[in-house]
Amino acid sequence: MEQQAVEVRMGQTHLGFVDAAKGLGMLAIIWGHMDYLWSTSSVWFSSFKIAVFYVVVGLLKAYRYGERGQRDSCAQVMKKRWYSLVIPYGVFSALAILAHLAFLTIHGGSRLAALKGDVILTVTLRGVATLWFLPTLLIAELLFAAVRPEGWSAAKRILVCVLAPAILCVIGYFYQGMDIPGADRLWVQVVRNLFIVLAKSVSGFWFMLCGYLLYRRGKPQRLGRLPVLAVLLAVNLGLSLLSPDLDFNSFKLGAFAPVFYLNGVLGSVAVLELLRWLEARISLRPLIWCGRHSMFLMATHLPWQIAPELVMLGKRFYLAQTPTAPYFLMMLAEFAVLMLIEAALVWCKEKVKAAMTGRWGKERPICKAVKYL
């Protein structure tokens, strides 16, 4: 009955704790980009801040499709995601390139080389700065639609859930230790970028699959008791410290790669169930707001140089060598200013969208295009 009630609600409104999880993941990403000393907090957040977005998609698919499974073909998924992922990727990439060129004009640097590098990143779907996430999410969803996991037997589900991360860990191990000859050649850059995009997309698909199977076949909401959640998060923190040198954007999975996959699911489910528990007791409106605008926050705080500029400004007042209390106070101040800037940008964006929709209507292609920006 609870599953059916959730499925009904999914067709009518957002799930607050799901949006809050996306918001928390987004704030953790921003925090990590501003924490230039990579403190323990950033190490911990890195264990789930990316994975939670894919797990959330799997959760939503489990609730939305129910017993019938996903009937959408890859072409239908592509059509649905054209406005929500493809067009935003193109628009935000163009704006990010312009912001990068403006930054170099002010601070100095080769604009031609930067333009060439950004165009290569964009065309190969590697993405400028944080924009890499949009193509990997799209490809992961296409993979999910192609394999249709709802029809799998229990043995096949277990095999894929175990074998896929094992293969990815082996690939990541050899890739990290590989000395690629002619790394500055164009074709080498293109091949390397495409490889990284594919590896991250398959990883995203695996997280999505785990989220789908856990919330479709299991009952993670039974974990929603504070002592249990505290233990799960403590284990999540401990595992993250085993492999701190993680950079998923470059497909560097840390010293102990299996931890990344195991901890990504563990941390994501623990965060989701903690926020489900909190939603019944306190307001999560700030996190929900961040979750609903997570794509915009993702696409502006780093590619538009907002966060780097604030960090550079903060270093003029206090340049730390170790993460002490003054360092975190300065970082919190920078973080607060950044969120105020982002809130102002979101307000302006929503006003423009409302004006365009009011003038031309929701069905115009241009209005559909700006809906998800």
C-alpha positions as a Markdown table, in Angstrom:
| # | Residue | x | y | z |
|---|---|---|---|---|
| 1 | Met | 0.0 | 0.0 | 0.0 |
| 2 | Glu | 2.8 | 2.4 | 0.9 |
| 3 | Gln | 4.5 | 1.7 | -2.5 |
| 4 | Gln | 1.2 | 2.4 | -4.3 |
| 5 | Ala | 0.6 | 5.6 | -2.5 |
| 6 | Val | 4.1 | 6.8 | -3.4 |
| 7 | Glu | 3.6 | 5.9 | -7.0 |
| 8 | Val | 0.3 | 8.0 | -7.0 |
| 9 | Arg | 2.1 | 10.9 | -5.5 |
| 10 | Met | 4.9 | 10.7 | -8.0 |
| 11 | Gly | 2.5 | 11.5 | -10.8 |
| 12 | Gln | 1.2 | 14.6 | -8.9 |
| 13 | Thr | 4.1 | 16.3 | -7.2 |
| 14 | His | 7.7 | 16.2 | -6.2 |
| 15 | Leu | 9.0 | 14.1 | -3.3 |
| 16 | Gly | 10.5 | 16.6 | -0.9 |
| 17 | Phe | 13.2 | 14.4 | 0.5 |
| 18 | Val | 14.3 | 13.4 | -3.1 |
| 19 | Asp | 14.7 | 17.1 | -4.1 |
| 20 | Ala | 16.4 | 17.7 | -0.7 |
| 21 | Ala | 18.9 | 14.9 | -1.5 |
| 22 | Lys | 19.7 | 16.5 | -4.8 |
| 23 | Gly | 20.1 | 19.9 | -3.0 |
| 24 | Leu | 22.4 | 18.4 | -0.4 |
| 25 | Gly | 24.5 | 16.7 | -3.1 |
| 26 | Met | 24.7 | 20.0 | -5.0 |
| 27 | Leu | 25.8 | 21.9 | -1.9 |
| 28 | Ala | 28.4 | 19.2 | -1.2 |
| 29 | Ile | 29.8 | 19.6 | -4.8 |
| 30 | Ile | 30.1 | 23.4 | -4.3 |
| 31 | Trp | 31.7 | 22.9 | -0.9 |
| 32 | Gly | 34.3 | 20.6 | -2.4 |
| 33 | His | 35.1 | 23.1 | -5.2 |
| 34 | Met | 35.7 | 25.8 | -2.6 |
| 35 | Asp | 37.7 | 23.7 | -0.1 |
| 36 | Tyr | 41.1 | 24.0 | -1.7 |
| 37 | Leu | 42.7 | 22.1 | 1.2 |
| 38 | Trp | 40.4 | 19.1 | 0.6 |
| 39 | Ser | 39.5 | 18.7 | 4.3 |
| 40 | Thr | 37.9 | 15.6 | 5.8 |
| 41 | Ser | 34.4 | 17.1 | 5.2 |
| 42 | Ser | 35.1 | 17.2 | 1.4 |
| 43 | Val | 36.5 | 13.7 | 1.5 |
| 44 | Trp | 33.3 | 12.5 | 3.1 |
| 45 | Phe | 31.0 | 14.4 | 0.8 |
| 46 | Ser | 32.8 | 13.1 | -2.2 |
| 47 | Ser | 31.6 | 9.6 | -1.3 |
| 48 | Phe | 28.0 | 10.4 | -2.2 |
| 49 | Lys | 27.7 | 13.8 | -3.7 |
| 50 | Ile | 27.8 | 12.6 | -7.4 |
| 51 | Ala | 26.4 | 9.1 | -6.8 |
| 52 | Val | 23.2 | 10.4 | -5.1 |
| 53 | Phe | 22.0 | 12.1 | -8.4 |
| 54 | Tyr | 22.1 | 8.8 | -10.3 |
| 55 | Val | 20.6 | 6.8 | -7.3 |
| 56 | Val | 17.8 | 9.4 | -7.2 |
| 57 | Val | 17.0 | 8.8 | -10.9 |
| 58 | Gly | 16.8 | 5.1 | -10.2 |
| 59 | Leu | 14.5 | 5.7 | -7.2 |
| 60 | Leu | 12.2 | 7.8 | -9.3 |
| 61 | Lys | 12.1 | 5.2 | -12.0 |
| 62 | Ala | 11.2 | 2.5 | -9.4 |
| 63 | Tyr | 8.4 | 4.7 | -8.0 |
| 64 | Arg | 7.1 | 5.9 | -11.4 |
| 65 | Tyr | 7.1 | 2.7 | -13.4 |
| 66 | Gly | 6.1 | 0.3 | -10.7 |
| 67 | Glu | 5.2 | -3.2 | -11.9 |
| 68 | Arg | 4.9 | -2.3 | -15.6 |
| 69 | Gly | 8.6 | -1.4 | -15.9 |
| 70 | Gln | 10.1 | 1.3 | -18.2 |
| 71 | Arg | 8.5 | 1.0 | -21.5 |
| 72 | Asp | 10.2 | 4.0 | -23.1 |
| 73 | Ser | 12.6 | 3.2 | -25.9 |
| 74 | Cys | 16.0 | 4.9 | -26.2 |
| 75 | Ala | 14.4 | 7.2 | -28.8 |
| 76 | Gln | 11.6 | 8.2 | -26.4 |
| 77 | Val | 14.1 | 8.8 | -23.6 |
| 78 | Met | 16.1 | 11.0 | -26.0 |
| 79 | Lys | 13.0 | 12.9 | -27.0 |
| 80 | Lys | 12.1 | 13.5 | -23.4 |
| 81 | Arg | 15.6 | 14.6 | -22.4 |
| 82 | Trp | 16.1 | 16.8 | -25.4 |
| 83 | Tyr | 14.8 | 19.9 | -23.6 |
| 84 | Ser | 15.9 | 18.9 | -20.1 |
| 85 | Leu | 19.5 | 17.8 | -20.8 |
| 86 | Val | 20.6 | 18.3 | -24.4 |
| 87 | Ile | 19.6 | 21.9 | -24.9 |
| 88 | Pro | 20.8 | 23.0 | -21.4 |
| 89 | Tyr | 24.1 | 21.3 | -22.1 |
| 90 | Gly | 24.6 | 23.4 | -25.3 |
| 91 | Val | 23.4 | 26.7 | -23.7 |
| 92 | Phe | 25.4 | 26.4 | -20.5 |
| 93 | Ser | 28.5 | 25.2 | -22.4 |
| 94 | Ala | 28.3 | 28.4 | -24.6 |
| 95 | Leu | 27.9 | 30.6 | -21.6 |
| 96 | Ala | 30.7 | 28.8 | -19.8 |
| 97 | Ile | 33.1 | 29.3 | -22.7 |
| 98 | Leu | 32.2 | 33.0 | -22.8 |
| 99 | Ala | 32.7 | 33.3 | -19.0 |
| 100 | His | 36.1 | 31.6 | -19.3 |
| 101 | Leu | 37.2 | 34.0 | -22.1 |
| 102 | Ala | 36.0 | 37.0 | -20.0 |
| 103 | Phe | 38.0 | 35.6 | -17.0 |
| 104 | Leu | 41.2 | 35.3 | -19.1 |
| 105 | Thr | 40.7 | 38.8 | -20.5 |
| 106 | Ile | 40.7 | 40.2 | -17.0 |
| 107 | His | 43.4 | 38.0 | -15.5 |
| 108 | Gly | 45.5 | 37.3 | -18.5 |
| 109 | Gly | 46.1 | 34.1 | -20.5 |
| 110 | Ser | 45.8 | 32.6 | -23.9 |
| 111 | Arg | 42.2 | 33.0 | -25.0 |
| 112 | Leu | 42.7 | 31.0 | -28.2 |
| 113 | Ala | 44.2 | 28.0 | -26.4 |
| 114 | Ala | 41.3 | 28.2 | -23.9 |
| 115 | Leu | 38.7 | 28.4 | -26.6 |
| 116 | Lys | 40.2 | 25.4 | -28.4 |
| 117 | Gly | 40.3 | 23.4 | -25.2 |
| 118 | Asp | 36.8 | 24.3 | -24.2 |
| 119 | Val | 35.4 | 23.4 | -27.6 |
| 120 | Ile | 37.1 | 20.0 | -27.6 |
| 121 | Leu | 35.7 | 19.3 | -24.1 |
| 122 | Thr | 32.2 | 20.4 | -25.2 |
| 123 | Val | 32.1 | 18.4 | -28.5 |
| 124 | Thr | 33.5 | 15.2 | -27.0 |
| 125 | Leu | 30.9 | 15.5 | -24.2 |
| 126 | Arg | 33.6 | 15.7 | -21.6 |
| 127 | Gly | 32.1 | 19.1 | -20.7 |
| 128 | Val | 33.6 | 22.4 | -19.4 |
| 129 | Ala | 34.1 | 22.1 | -15.7 |
| 130 | Thr | 31.0 | 20.7 | -14.0 |
| 131 | Leu | 29.0 | 20.4 | -17.3 |
| 132 | Trp | 30.3 | 16.8 | -17.8 |
| 133 | Phe | 27.5 | 15.6 | -15.6 |
| 134 | Leu | 24.7 | 16.3 | -18.1 |
| 135 | Pro | 26.0 | 14.0 | -21.0 |
| 136 | Thr | 26.8 | 11.2 | -18.5 |
| 137 | Leu | 23.3 | 11.3 | -17.0 |
| 138 | Leu | 21.8 | 11.2 | -20.5 |
| 139 | Ile | 23.9 | 8.2 | -21.6 |
| 140 | Ala | 23.2 | 6.4 | -18.3 |
| 141 | Glu | 19.5 | 6.8 | -18.9 |
| 142 | Leu | 19.8 | 5.6 | -22.5 |
| 143 | Leu | 21.7 | 2.5 | -21.2 |
| 144 | Phe | 19.0 | 1.9 | -18.6 |
| 145 | Ala | 16.3 | 2.1 | -21.3 |
| 146 | Ala | 18.3 | -0.2 | -23.6 |
| 147 | Val | 18.8 | -3.0 | -21.0 |
| 148 | Arg | 15.3 | -2.8 | -19.3 |
| 149 | Pro | 16.4 | -4.3 | -16.0 |
| 150 | Glu | 12.9 | -4.9 | -14.6 |
| 151 | Gly | 12.7 | -8.2 | -16.6 |
| 152 | Trp | 16.0 | -9.6 | -15.3 |
| 153 | Ser | 16.2 | -12.7 | -13.1 |
| 154 | Ala | 17.6 | -12.4 | -9.6 |
| 155 | Ala | 20.8 | -14.1 | -10.7 |
| 156 | Lys | 21.3 | -11.6 | -13.6 |
| 157 | Arg | 20.7 | -8.7 | -11.3 |
| 158 | Ile | 23.3 | -9.9 | -8.8 |
| 159 | Leu | 25.8 | -10.7 | -11.6 |
| 160 | Val | 25.5 | -7.2 | -13.2 |
| 161 | Cys | 25.6 | -5.5 | -9.8 |
| 162 | Val | 28.8 | -7.3 | -8.9 |
| 163 | Leu | 30.5 | -7.6 | -12.3 |
| 164 | Ala | 30.0 | -4.1 | -13.6 |
| 165 | Pro | 31.9 | -2.2 | -10.8 |
| 166 | Ala | 34.6 | -4.9 | -10.8 |
| 167 | Ile | 35.3 | -4.3 | -14.5 |
| 168 | Leu | 35.2 | -0.6 | -14.0 |
| 169 | Cys | 37.6 | -0.8 | -11.1 |
| 170 | Val | 40.1 | -2.8 | -13.2 |
| 171 | Ile | 39.7 | -0.3 | -16.1 |
| 172 | Gly | 40.2 | 2.6 | -13.7 |
| 173 | Tyr | 43.3 | 1.0 | -12.2 |
| 174 | Phe | 45.1 | 0.6 | -15.5 |
| 175 | Tyr | 43.9 | 4.0 | -16.8 |
| 176 | Gln | 45.3 | 5.8 | -13.7 |
| 177 | Gly | 48.7 | 4.2 | -14.2 |
| 178 | Met | 48.8 | 4.6 | -17.9 |
| 179 | Asp | 51.4 | 6.9 | -19.5 |
| 180 | Ile | 49.6 | 8.0 | -22.7 |
| 181 | Pro | 52.1 | 8.9 | -25.5 |
| 182 | Gly | 51.3 | 12.1 | -27.5 |
| 183 | Ala | 48.8 | 13.3 | -24.9 |
| 184 | Asp | 48.8 | 16.8 | -26.5 |
| 185 | Arg | 47.7 | 15.5 | -29.9 |
| 186 | Leu | 44.1 | 16.3 | -30.9 |
| 187 | Trp | 43.0 | 12.7 | -31.7 |
| 188 | Val | 44.5 | 11.4 | -28.4 |
| 189 | Gln | 42.6 | 14.1 | -26.4 |
| 190 | Val | 39.4 | 13.1 | -28.3 |
| 191 | Val | 39.8 | 9.4 | -27.6 |
| 192 | Arg | 40.7 | 10.0 | -24.0 |
| 193 | Asn | 37.7 | 12.3 | -23.4 |
| 194 | Leu | 35.3 | 9.8 | -25.1 |
| 195 | Phe | 36.7 | 7.0 | -22.9 |
| 196 | Ile | 36.2 | 9.0 | -19.7 |
| 197 | Val | 32.7 | 10.0 | -20.7 |
| 198 | Leu | 31.8 | 6.3 | -21.4 |
| 199 | Ala | 33.4 | 5.1 | -18.2 |
| 200 | Lys | 31.5 | 7.7 | -16.1 |
| 201 | Ser | 28.3 | 7.0 | -17.9 |
| 202 | Val | 28.5 | 3.3 | -17.2 |
| 203 | Ser | 29.3 | 4.1 | -13.6 |
| 204 | Gly | 26.3 | 6.4 | -13.5 |
| 205 | Phe | 24.1 | 3.6 | -15.0 |
| 206 | Trp | 25.3 | 1.2 | -12.3 |
| 207 | Phe | 24.4 | 3.7 | -9.5 |
| 208 | Met | 21.0 | 4.3 | -11.3 |
| 209 | Leu | 20.5 | 0.5 | -11.5 |
| 210 | Cys | 21.3 | 0.1 | -7.8 |
| 211 | Gly | 18.9 | 2.9 | -6.9 |
| 212 | Tyr | 16.2 | 1.3 | -9.0 |
| 213 | Leu | 16.6 | -2.2 | -7.7 |
| 214 | Leu | 16.9 | -1.1 | -4.0 |
| 215 | Tyr | 13.7 | 1.0 | -4.1 |
| 216 | Arg | 11.8 | -1.4 | -6.4 |
| 217 | Arg | 12.7 | -4.7 | -4.8 |
| 218 | Gly | 13.8 | -3.7 | -1.3 |
| 219 | Lys | 12.5 | -1.5 | 1.4 |
| 220 | Pro | 15.3 | 1.0 | 2.3 |
| 221 | Gln | 12.7 | 3.1 | 4.2 |
| 222 | Arg | 13.0 | 0.5 | 7.0 |
| 223 | Leu | 16.4 | 2.0 | 7.7 |
| 224 | Gly | 14.7 | 5.3 | 8.7 |
| 225 | Arg | 15.5 | 5.1 | 12.4 |
| 226 | Leu | 18.0 | 7.6 | 13.8 |
| 227 | Pro | 20.4 | 5.1 | 15.4 |
| 228 | Val | 20.5 | 3.0 | 12.2 |
| 229 | Leu | 21.1 | 6.0 | 10.0 |
| 230 | Ala | 23.9 | 7.2 | 12.4 |
| 231 | Val | 25.6 | 3.9 | 12.0 |
| 232 | Leu | 25.3 | 3.9 | 8.3 |
| 233 | Leu | 26.7 | 7.4 | 8.0 |
| 234 | Ala | 29.6 | 6.6 | 10.3 |
| 235 | Val | 30.4 | 3.6 | 8.2 |
| 236 | Asn | 30.1 | 5.8 | 5.1 |
| 237 | Leu | 32.6 | 8.3 | 6.6 |
| 238 | Gly | 35.0 | 5.6 | 7.6 |
| 239 | Leu | 35.0 | 4.0 | 4.2 |
| 240 | Ser | 35.5 | 7.4 | 2.5 |
| 241 | Leu | 38.7 | 7.9 | 4.5 |
| 242 | Leu | 40.2 | 4.7 | 3.1 |
| 243 | Ser | 40.3 | 6.2 | -0.4 |
| 244 | Pro | 40.4 | 10.0 | -0.1 |
| 245 | Asp | 42.1 | 10.9 | -3.4 |
| 246 | Leu | 39.0 | 10.6 | -5.5 |
| 247 | Asp | 38.3 | 12.6 | -8.7 |
| 248 | Phe | 35.4 | 11.0 | -10.6 |
| 249 | Asn | 35.4 | 13.8 | -13.3 |
| 250 | Ser | 38.8 | 12.4 | -14.4 |
| 251 | Phe | 37.8 | 8.8 | -13.6 |
| 252 | Lys | 40.3 | 8.5 | -10.8 |
| 253 | Leu | 38.6 | 6.3 | -8.4 |
| 254 | Gly | 41.1 | 6.6 | -5.5 |
| 255 | Ala | 43.5 | 4.2 | -3.9 |
| 256 | Phe | 40.8 | 1.6 | -3.3 |
| 257 | Ala | 38.4 | 1.8 | -6.2 |
| 258 | Pro | 35.7 | -0.6 | -5.0 |
| 259 | Val | 35.1 | 1.7 | -2.0 |
| 260 | Phe | 33.9 | 4.4 | -4.5 |
| 261 | Tyr | 31.0 | 2.2 | -5.8 |
| 262 | Leu | 30.1 | 0.5 | -2.5 |
| 263 | Asn | 30.2 | 3.8 | -0.6 |
| 264 | Gly | 28.4 | 5.7 | -3.3 |
| 265 | Val | 25.3 | 3.5 | -2.9 |
| 266 | Leu | 25.6 | 3.3 | 0.9 |
| 267 | Gly | 26.0 | 7.0 | 1.4 |
| 268 | Ser | 23.3 | 7.9 | -1.1 |
| 269 | Val | 20.7 | 5.6 | 0.5 |
| 270 | Ala | 21.7 | 6.8 | 4.0 |
| 271 | Val | 21.3 | 10.4 | 3.0 |
| 272 | Leu | 18.0 | 9.8 | 1.3 |
| 273 | Glu | 16.5 | 8.0 | 4.3 |
| 274 | Leu | 17.9 | 10.5 | 6.7 |
| 275 | Leu | 16.2 | 13.3 | 4.7 |
| 276 | Arg | 13.0 | 11.2 | 4.5 |
| 277 | Trp | 13.1 | 11.0 | 8.3 |
| 278 | Leu | 13.8 | 14.7 | 8.7 |
| 279 | Glu | 11.1 | 15.7 | 6.3 |
| 280 | Ala | 8.5 | 14.4 | 8.7 |
| 281 | Arg | 9.9 | 16.6 | 11.5 |
| 282 | Ile | 11.4 | 19.8 | 10.1 |
| 283 | Ser | 11.2 | 22.0 | 7.0 |
| 284 | Leu | 13.7 | 21.1 | 4.3 |
| 285 | Arg | 12.8 | 24.1 | 2.1 |
| 286 | Pro | 16.3 | 25.4 | 1.6 |
| 287 | Leu | 17.6 | 22.0 | 0.5 |
| 288 | Ile | 14.5 | 21.4 | -1.7 |
| 289 | Trp | 15.1 | 24.8 | -3.4 |
| 290 | Cys | 18.7 | 23.8 | -4.1 |
| 291 | Gly | 17.5 | 20.5 | -5.4 |
| 292 | Arg | 15.0 | 22.0 | -7.8 |
| 293 | His | 17.6 | 24.4 | -9.1 |
| 294 | Ser | 20.5 | 22.0 | -8.9 |
| 295 | Met | 21.2 | 22.0 | -12.7 |
| 296 | Phe | 21.5 | 25.8 | -12.7 |
| 297 | Leu | 23.7 | 25.8 | -9.6 |
| 298 | Met | 25.9 | 23.0 | -11.1 |
| 299 | Ala | 26.2 | 24.9 | -14.4 |
| 300 | Thr | 27.1 | 28.3 | -13.0 |
| 301 | His | 29.1 | 28.2 | -9.7 |
| 302 | Leu | 32.3 | 26.8 | -11.3 |
| 303 | Pro | 32.0 | 27.2 | -15.1 |
| 304 | Trp | 31.1 | 30.9 | -14.6 |
| 305 | Gln | 34.1 | 31.4 | -12.4 |
| 306 | Ile | 32.0 | 32.5 | -9.4 |
| 307 | Ala | 33.4 | 30.1 | -6.9 |
| 308 | Pro | 37.1 | 30.4 | -8.1 |
| 309 | Glu | 36.8 | 34.2 | -7.9 |
| 310 | Leu | 35.4 | 34.1 | -4.3 |
| 311 | Val | 38.1 | 31.6 | -3.2 |
| 312 | Met | 40.8 | 33.9 | -4.7 |
| 313 | Leu | 39.3 | 36.8 | -2.8 |
| 314 | Gly | 39.2 | 34.9 | 0.4 |
| 315 | Lys | 42.9 | 33.9 | 0.1 |
| 316 | Arg | 43.8 | 37.6 | 0.2 |
| 317 | Phe | 42.4 | 37.8 | 3.7 |
| 318 | Tyr | 43.4 | 34.4 | 5.0 |
| 319 | Leu | 45.6 | 31.9 | 3.2 |
| 320 | Ala | 45.6 | 28.7 | 5.1 |
| 321 | Gln | 48.1 | 25.8 | 5.1 |
| 322 | Thr | 45.9 | 23.5 | 7.2 |
| 323 | Pro | 42.1 | 23.3 | 7.7 |
| 324 | Thr | 41.9 | 25.3 | 10.9 |
| 325 | Ala | 38.9 | 27.1 | 12.4 |
| 326 | Pro | 39.7 | 30.4 | 10.7 |
| 327 | Tyr | 40.0 | 28.6 | 7.4 |
| 328 | Phe | 36.5 | 27.1 | 7.7 |
| 329 | Leu | 35.0 | 30.5 | 8.9 |
| 330 | Met | 36.5 | 32.2 | 5.8 |
| 331 | Met | 35.2 | 29.3 | 3.6 |
| 332 | Leu | 31.7 | 29.6 | 5.2 |
| 333 | Ala | 31.7 | 33.3 | 4.4 |
| 334 | Glu | 32.7 | 32.6 | 0.8 |
| 335 | Phe | 30.0 | 29.9 | 0.6 |
| 336 | Ala | 27.3 | 32.2 | 1.9 |
| 337 | Val | 28.2 | 35.0 | -0.6 |
| 338 | Leu | 28.2 | 32.4 | -3.4 |
| 339 | Met | 24.7 | 31.2 | -2.5 |
| 340 | Leu | 23.4 | 34.8 | -2.3 |
| 341 | Ile | 24.8 | 35.4 | -5.8 |
| 342 | Glu | 23.2 | 32.1 | -7.0 |
| 343 | Ala | 19.9 | 33.0 | -5.4 |
| 344 | Ala | 19.9 | 36.4 | -7.3 |
| 345 | Leu | 20.8 | 34.6 | -10.6 |
| 346 | Val | 18.0 | 32.1 | -10.1 |
| 347 | Trp | 15.5 | 34.9 | -9.3 |
| 348 | Cys | 16.5 | 36.7 | -12.6 |
| 349 | Lys | 16.3 | 33.4 | -14.5 |
| 350 | Glu | 12.8 | 32.7 | -13.2 |
| 351 | Lys | 11.6 | 36.2 | -14.1 |
| 352 | Val | 12.9 | 35.8 | -17.7 |
| 353 | Lys | 11.3 | 32.4 | -18.0 |
| 354 | Ala | 8.0 | 33.7 | -16.7 |
| 355 | Ala | 8.0 | 36.7 | -19.1 |
| 356 | Met | 8.8 | 34.4 | -22.0 |
| 357 | Thr | 6.1 | 31.9 | -21.1 |
| 358 | Gly | 3.5 | 34.6 | -20.5 |
| 359 | Arg | 4.2 | 36.2 | -23.9 |
| 360 | Trp | 4.6 | 33.1 | -26.1 |
| 361 | Gly | 2.9 | 30.3 | -24.1 |
| 362 | Lys | 4.4 | 27.0 | -22.7 |
| 363 | Glu | 4.3 | 25.1 | -26.0 |
| 364 | Arg | 6.6 | 27.3 | -28.0 |
| 365 | Pro | 10.0 | 25.4 | -28.5 |
| 366 | Ile | 11.9 | 28.3 | -27.1 |
| 367 | Cys | 9.8 | 28.3 | -23.9 |
| 368 | Lys | 10.3 | 24.5 | -23.6 |
| 369 | Ala | 14.0 | 25.0 | -24.0 |
| 370 | Val | 14.3 | 27.6 | -21.2 |
| 371 | Lys | 12.0 | 25.7 | -18.9 |
| 372 | Tyr | 14.8 | 23.4 | -17.6 |
| 373 | Leu | 17.6 | 26.0 | -17.5 |
